[in-house]
Amino acid sequence: MGENSHHKNAKMTHESQQIEVELVNEIPLNMLDFALKQVFDNSRRLAISASQHHRIRFELQDFQELLIASSLPCAMGLWTERSQSRHVTRTGCMQGQSKNKRICDWYREAIDGVVVGLGETERYVRHRSEAYGDEGCLDIVFDDSQNLPNDELRYGPIPPPLEQHLNSVISGWELRGFKLNWKGYSAGTLFYTLAGQDPTDTLCQSRGRTLHQELQKSVRDVFPTLRIQDSTPLAVYAEGTR
């Protein structure tokens, strides 16, 4: 009886995921970014509501157990435990979806919303994704309250072919009087910070936008499928506007 029930639940989960995939694939391209934001917001609100109703807050081990129980393809891999984080590595995805960036982004945003809503200082990141050409997938849930020595949990390492080109880009911007720092790479996205040599020069407003656009275009000209994101803390920009 129990075995039949488990088989039935697994079949229902698989069917519901297939329906979800079909619906996500039908989202118009010009609505995709909005839809991804909505799935994060809805997941976060649902998680906050559940947390308040049951008066619970999840910790690292709780998230590992929850994600495994969810049967989401992103959680169906090898979990490893570290002092400040939980890592899950895997190869492949749902049948025929390993190269589907939409589905990869969709589940990433859904999981991210749940972790932010149920946790207090826990955060979720995707370092590698087969959909974005990486060798296998790697997701990490980590405790952001710790004094992390560097950004190795927030960002993944930059792939060697990309890193070699980016080092030359840094030299060019330094000659122009700017400090460019490549923070890391996560599933098709390159994170960076750009500032003037003078700490008070935060590159705000139109001048800053122009410089960021120039930098991003120069990298995309060489790596056209790469997403590039400024990770400068908002507080730094706010300080520069006073």
C-alpha positions as CSV (number, residue, x, y, z in Angstrom):
1,M,0.0,0.0,0.0
2,G,2.8,2.4,1.0
3,E,4.8,1.6,-2.1
4,N,1.8,2.1,-4.4
5,S,1.1,5.5,-2.7
6,H,4.7,6.6,-3.2
7,H,4.7,5.6,-6.9
8,K,1.4,7.5,-7.4
9,N,2.8,10.6,-5.7
10,A,6.0,10.4,-7.8
11,K,3.9,10.1,-11.0
12,M,1.7,13.1,-10.0
13,T,4.9,15.2,-9.3
14,H,6.4,14.3,-12.7
15,E,3.1,15.2,-14.5
16,S,2.8,18.5,-12.7
17,Q,6.4,19.4,-13.5
18,Q,5.8,18.6,-17.2
19,I,2.7,20.9,-17.2
20,E,4.8,23.6,-15.5
21,V,7.5,23.3,-18.2
22,E,5.0,23.6,-21.0
23,L,3.5,26.8,-19.4
24,V,6.9,28.4,-18.8
25,N,8.0,27.6,-22.4
26,E,4.8,29.5,-23.6
27,I,5.7,32.7,-21.8
28,P,6.4,35.5,-24.4
29,L,10.0,36.5,-24.5
30,N,9.2,40.2,-23.7
31,M,7.3,39.0,-20.5
32,L,9.9,36.5,-19.3
33,D,11.9,38.8,-16.9
34,F,8.6,40.0,-15.4
35,A,7.5,36.4,-15.0
36,L,10.7,35.3,-13.3
37,K,10.4,38.2,-10.8
38,Q,6.8,37.2,-10.1
39,V,7.8,33.6,-9.4
40,F,10.4,34.8,-6.9
41,D,8.0,37.2,-5.2
42,N,5.2,34.7,-5.0
43,S,7.5,32.0,-3.6
44,R,8.8,34.4,-1.0
45,R,5.4,35.6,0.1
46,L,4.1,32.1,0.4
47,A,7.2,31.1,2.5
48,I,6.9,34.1,4.7
49,S,3.2,33.3,5.3
50,A,4.0,29.7,6.2
51,S,6.8,30.8,8.5
52,Q,4.6,33.3,10.4
53,H,1.7,30.8,10.6
54,H,3.7,28.0,12.0
55,R,6.2,30.3,13.8
56,I,9.2,28.6,12.4
57,R,12.5,29.7,10.8
58,F,14.5,27.3,8.7
59,E,18.3,26.6,9.1
60,L,20.7,25.1,6.6
61,Q,19.8,21.4,7.4
62,D,16.1,22.2,7.2
63,F,16.5,23.6,3.7
64,Q,18.3,20.5,2.5
65,E,15.5,18.3,3.8
66,L,12.8,20.6,2.4
67,L,14.3,20.7,-1.1
68,I,14.9,17.0,-1.3
69,A,11.3,16.4,-0.2
70,S,10.1,18.8,-2.9
71,S,11.3,16.5,-5.7
72,L,12.4,19.5,-7.7
73,P,15.0,18.4,-10.3
74,C,17.4,21.0,-9.0
75,A,17.6,19.2,-5.6
76,M,17.9,15.7,-6.9
77,G,21.7,15.4,-6.7
78,L,24.6,14.8,-4.4
79,W,24.4,16.9,-1.2
80,T,27.5,17.8,0.8
81,E,27.6,19.4,4.2
82,R,30.0,22.2,5.1
83,S,30.2,24.4,8.2
84,Q,28.4,27.4,6.6
85,S,26.7,25.9,3.7
86,R,25.0,23.0,1.9
87,H,26.0,22.1,-1.6
88,V,24.1,20.0,-4.2
89,T,25.8,18.9,-7.4
90,R,24.0,17.1,-10.3
91,T,24.2,16.3,-14.0
92,G,21.2,16.3,-16.2
93,C,17.8,17.7,-15.5
94,M,14.2,16.7,-16.3
95,Q,14.0,14.7,-19.6
96,G,14.9,17.0,-22.5
97,Q,15.4,20.1,-20.3
98,S,19.2,20.2,-19.6
99,K,19.7,23.0,-22.1
100,N,16.5,24.9,-21.3
101,K,17.6,28.2,-19.8
102,R,14.0,29.2,-19.1
103,I,13.4,26.2,-16.9
104,C,16.7,26.6,-15.1
105,D,16.0,30.3,-14.3
106,W,12.4,29.5,-13.3
107,Y,13.3,26.9,-10.7
108,R,16.2,29.0,-9.5
109,E,13.9,32.0,-8.8
110,A,11.3,29.8,-7.1
111,I,13.9,28.2,-4.8
112,D,15.5,31.5,-4.1
113,G,12.1,33.0,-3.0
114,V,11.5,30.0,-0.6
115,V,14.9,30.3,1.0
116,V,14.6,34.1,1.5
117,G,11.1,33.7,2.9
118,L,11.7,30.8,5.3
119,G,15.2,31.7,6.4
120,E,16.6,34.5,8.4
121,T,20.2,34.9,7.2
122,E,20.3,32.0,4.7
123,R,20.8,32.7,1.0
124,Y,20.6,30.6,-2.1
125,V,22.8,30.8,-5.2
126,R,23.4,28.8,-8.4
127,H,27.1,28.6,-9.3
128,R,26.9,26.3,-12.3
129,S,24.2,25.2,-14.7
130,E,24.3,22.9,-17.7
131,A,21.7,25.1,-19.4
132,Y,24.4,27.8,-19.5
133,G,27.1,25.6,-20.8
134,D,28.7,24.6,-17.5
135,E,29.9,21.1,-16.7
136,G,27.1,20.0,-14.4
137,C,25.0,22.0,-12.0
138,L,25.9,23.3,-8.5
139,D,23.5,25.0,-6.1
140,I,24.5,26.3,-2.6
141,V,22.4,27.4,0.4
142,F,24.6,29.3,2.8
143,D,24.4,31.3,6.0
144,D,25.1,35.0,5.1
145,S,25.4,36.1,8.8
146,Q,28.9,34.5,9.1
147,N,32.0,36.6,8.5
148,L,32.9,35.0,5.1
149,P,36.5,35.4,4.2
150,N,35.7,36.1,0.6
151,D,32.9,35.8,-2.0
152,E,33.4,32.1,-2.7
153,L,29.9,31.2,-1.6
154,R,28.1,34.1,-3.1
155,Y,29.8,33.6,-6.5
156,G,31.3,30.7,-8.3
157,P,34.8,30.8,-9.9
158,I,35.2,32.4,-13.3
159,P,35.8,29.8,-16.0
160,P,39.4,29.9,-17.2
161,P,38.7,30.8,-20.9
162,L,36.7,33.8,-19.7
163,E,39.1,34.8,-16.9
164,Q,42.0,35.1,-19.3
165,H,40.2,37.7,-21.4
166,L,38.8,39.5,-18.3
167,N,42.3,40.1,-16.9
168,S,43.2,42.1,-20.0
169,V,40.0,44.1,-19.6
170,I,41.0,45.1,-16.1
171,S,44.3,46.5,-17.3
172,G,42.6,48.7,-19.8
173,W,40.2,50.2,-17.2
174,E,43.0,50.8,-14.7
175,L,44.9,52.8,-17.3
176,R,41.8,55.0,-17.6
177,G,41.8,55.5,-13.8
178,F,39.1,53.1,-12.7
179,K,39.0,50.1,-10.4
180,L,37.4,47.1,-12.0
181,N,36.9,44.0,-9.9
182,W,35.4,40.7,-11.3
183,K,33.5,39.3,-8.3
184,G,32.7,35.9,-9.8
185,Y,30.5,33.8,-12.1
186,S,27.2,32.2,-11.5
187,A,25.3,30.1,-14.1
188,G,25.8,32.3,-17.2
189,T,26.2,35.6,-15.3
190,L,29.4,37.5,-14.6
191,F,29.4,39.8,-11.5
192,Y,31.6,42.9,-11.2
193,T,32.1,46.2,-9.5
194,L,33.4,49.4,-11.1
195,A,34.6,52.5,-9.3
196,G,36.9,55.5,-9.7
197,Q,40.3,55.4,-8.1
198,D,39.0,58.1,-5.7
199,P,36.7,56.3,-3.2
200,T,34.2,59.1,-3.4
201,D,33.7,58.6,-7.1
202,T,30.8,56.1,-7.2
203,L,30.0,56.6,-10.8
204,C,26.4,57.7,-10.2
205,Q,23.8,59.0,-12.6
206,S,24.3,59.4,-16.4
207,R,28.2,59.2,-16.3
208,G,28.1,55.9,-14.4
209,R,25.4,54.4,-16.7
210,T,27.5,55.3,-19.7
211,L,30.6,53.6,-18.3
212,H,28.7,50.5,-17.2
213,Q,27.1,50.1,-20.6
214,E,30.5,50.5,-22.3
215,L,32.1,47.9,-20.1
216,Q,29.2,45.4,-20.5
217,K,29.2,45.9,-24.3
218,S,32.9,45.3,-24.5
219,V,32.6,41.9,-22.8
220,R,29.5,40.9,-24.7
221,D,31.2,41.6,-28.0
222,V,33.6,38.7,-27.1
223,F,31.1,36.6,-25.2
224,P,27.7,37.4,-26.6
225,T,25.6,35.0,-24.5
226,L,27.1,36.1,-21.2
227,R,25.0,38.1,-18.8
228,I,26.9,40.9,-16.9
229,Q,25.7,42.3,-13.7
230,D,26.9,45.2,-11.5
231,S,27.1,43.9,-7.9
232,T,28.0,47.2,-6.2
233,P,26.0,47.5,-3.0
234,L,23.1,50.0,-3.3
235,A,24.4,51.7,-0.1
236,V,27.5,52.8,-2.0
237,Y,25.5,54.5,-4.7
238,A,23.3,56.1,-2.1
239,E,26.3,57.5,-0.3
240,G,27.5,59.0,-3.6
241,T,24.3,61.0,-4.1
242,R,24.5,62.9,-0.8
